[in-house]
Amino acid sequence: MTDQNTANTAVAADTITPNSDKLVDLKEMKFRFKKDKLGAQRPTVEIKAPVPSVEGIVAILEKGGKGLELLLEVCFDTVRGAIASYVGDNENASQETIPFDKYTWEAIATAPRAERKSIADEIWEGFAKDYIEVMPGVTGKSVEAVTNATAVYLKKFSIVKTDKVVLNKLKDQLALYMEHTKKGEEFAEILELLNGKLDAYLKANDVELLIQNL
């Protein structure tokens, strides 16, 4: 019996790999791939990778050097990515017009996850292309009509943000798209962002609340 217990303990020791480094946390990551021109798609890769923990960040700050430089670059990219979304949606964006109080570190941290970073142009373009391909067959609308809708999506509803009738129609259209597209996972960040914007604009009952969600 003792030998069996010893064997079981050995097996358990081999299969359990505790994270003994307090400077990192193991975080789950998924890497998804687009279909190639032949329709083949590489399976999603799922891993657990070491990411600096709270203790690790403190150690980086104390040590300085290249590690700290990289951390500051990450902070810069995060703030820039958040502001890039506003600049892209507002043609009059400038040093004087950007509401920087909405882009402090705390403000960005408490914003919806989908709004914290800028989504690459090629992903938006892929979403628009797929929407135009899917929606005529689903709704019976013309290609021109669904193309016009994508123009509003690409502007994140900024050009119709006070028209709740239009916003409700677009919300219904987006829901239909989500039901019928085969690329919902690929465009998950965009769909999360658009639905969040829709909810915010539709709940806006006064000018002040509306401005908070620009």
N, C-alpha and C positions, 0 to 999 in steps of 0.2 A: 504494500500500500504506500509505503514511504517512497519507493522508487517511482511509482506512478505519479504521486504528487509532485515529486521533483521534476519529472518529465513534463507535466502539465505547466509547471511554473516556468520551465525553460521555453516551452512553446509560447506562453503568454509574453515572456520577455522579448521573444523574437518578433511578435506581431504588434506590440505596443511601442510606439516611438514618441515618448513625451518630449515636449518642447522645453529643453533645459536652458536655453539661452533666453534670459529675461529681457534682452535688448530687442528681441523681435517677437512678433506674433505670427502664427501661421494663418494665412487668409486664403479662403477659397477663391479661385479664379477660373473663369470659363473663356475659352477662345473659340469664337464661331467663325465660320468661313462661308464665303459666297459660292454659289454654283459657278462652275466654269462654263465656257461656251458650249460644251457638250452636255451640260446639265448635271455633271457629276459634282458632288459636294463632299468635301473632306469632313469626317466626323468631328464633332465638337471635342476639344481637348479640355479636360478638367483637372486642375492641380491645386495643391496647397503650397503657397510660396511665403518665404519669410519677409515680413514687412516691419519697419521700425515700430516698436511699442512706445508707450509713454516714457518708459525708462530709457529706451533707445534714443528717442528724440532729445531727452535731457543730456544724454551722453554726447550726442552730435553737437549740441550747443556748447557743451563744456570743452570738447576737443577742438572745435573750430576747423579750419582748413577746408579741404575740398568737400568734405561731407556737409559742412555748414553752407558752403557756396551752392551745392545742389539743393539743399533744403530751401534756401532763399529763391532759387530759380523756380522751384515748385510753387512757392507762394506767389511769385510774380505771374507765372503761367495761369494760376487759378484766378487771380484778380483780373488779368487781361482777358481770359476766356469769358468771365462773367460780363465784363464791360463790352466785349465784342458783340454779344447778342444785342445789346441796346443800340450800339453804333450801327449795326446792320439793319435794324428796324426803323431807325430815325435819321432821315436825311439831313436834319438840322443839328445833328450831334456835334458838339464842340466842347472845349474846355469850360465854356460858360454855361452850356445847357445840360451837360451830363449830371444827373443827380448822384453825386459821389457818396452821399450818405447811405445809398442803397448798395454800395459796393465796398463797404468796410469788411474786414475779415469776419466779424460777428454777423453782419447782415448776410453775407454769402453763405456762412455756415448754417444759418437758420432758414435759408431759402429752400424751396423744393429741389430735390437732388437733380432733376432734369434741367434746372435753370442755372446750375452752378458752372457749367462749362459750355463752350461753343461747340456745336456739332459741325463736323467737317462738311464743306460744300458738296463734296462728291456723294455723301450720304443723303443730303437733302435732294440732290439731283436724282439719285436712285429712287427715292421715295416718290418724287413727282412723276417720274417715268412710269413707275409701277401703278400709281393712282390713275393715271391717264389710260393705262392699258386695262385696268380692272373695272373701273366704274361705268363706262358706257354700257357694257353688257349687264351690269347689275341694276342700273337705274333707268336705262333707256335714254339717258341724256346724250347729247352730242359730244363729240370729242372737244369741240370748242368750249362747251359749258363746263366740262370737268377740268379742262385746262385753266379756265378762269378761276375755278375753285382752288387749284394748286397755287395760283399766284397769291391768293389770300393766305393760304397755309404758310407759304414761304416767307410772308411778312408777319407771321404769327398773329394774324387777325388785327394788326395795328391799324389797318385802313378801314375796318368796320367795327372797331371795339365798342362803339356806343350804340350800334344797331342790333338789338337783341333778337329781332325777327330773323335777320340774316345769320346771327350767331347760332341760333337754335337750329336753323336749316343745315348749317355747316356741321353742327354737332351730330345731327342725324346722319348726314352723309359720311362723316368720319367713322361713325359706328358701323355703317354698312361696309365701308372699306375694310375695317378691322375684321369683320366677319368673313369676308370673301378673299382677302389677300392671302397668298401663301408665304409672304415675306414679313409677317407681323413681328417675328422675333428679330429679324434683321433691322427693322426700323423701330424697335421698341422705345428707344430714347426719344425719337421724334414724336411718336404717338403719345408718350407720357407727357412730354412738354406741351403739345398742342391741346391735349385734354385738360391739363392744368390751367393753361391760359383761358380756355373756354369757360371753365368753371369760375375762374376769377372774374372775368368780364361779365358773365351772366349774373353773378351775385352782387355786382357793383350797383349800389342804389343811389350813390351820390358822387359828386365830382371828386371829392377827397379820396374815397375808396378806390375810384377808378384810377386816379393818378398813382396810387400806391402799387398798382399792378401793371403799370406800363412796362 
